[in-house]
Amino acid sequence: MTFPEMGEFPIREELPLQYYRDMGRVIFHWARLENELKDTIYTLLSIGRKEGRIAVSNPRADQLVQRIGELISIKGLKTNVKLKEYGAAVQTLRTARDNIAHGIWADHPGSPNPVLQRTSGSTTEPGRKKVSARIFPGAVEVEPGNMRTTAGQIERLIKIAVTLKTELKSQIQARQKESP
């Protein structure tokens, strides 16, 4: 349930233990996803992790997917992963992860569950135009288990990233064997 107007509701000082566990799952899996995507770039550039951490900046995960696509194109490689759709899924889950990691938890009289308040980005007031979330915070009720679902979706993206990296690595190795 989305609450169109946050107002001045009490900020929570504690959450139920399940929420902390589920938040941790999301953040843990997100870090793993970013690592796999960076490793894929290092593979495409034929550099090690140490060199990669020095030479490659730390873009957002959706930007990593875009860079992977560009490198695949430059190198003339192929993949069965539909990078446009994959990138869109990464972007959607990045937004969810950012809300979980940076949102403020509050109590709302219309919800028995903790409510996640967003104070960055923009929200749309009912019947009005977009407005800064700093001025007009948006809020979403977070039912127990919702974050676990998000973590599961991120895990699926990790599996795709691993498959993509493996696929590209085998093509690169085959080319290296062909070249004297």
Secondary structure, DSSP 8 states (H G I E B T S, - for coil): -EES---S--B-S---HHHHHHHHHHHHHHHHHHHHHHHHHHHHHT--HHHHHHHS----HHHHHHHHHHHHHHHT---SS-HHHHHHHHHHHHHHHHHHHH-EEE--TT-SS-EEEE-SSEEE-TTS-EEETTTS-EEEE--TTHHHHHHHHHHHHHHHHHHHHHHHHHHHHHHHHH--
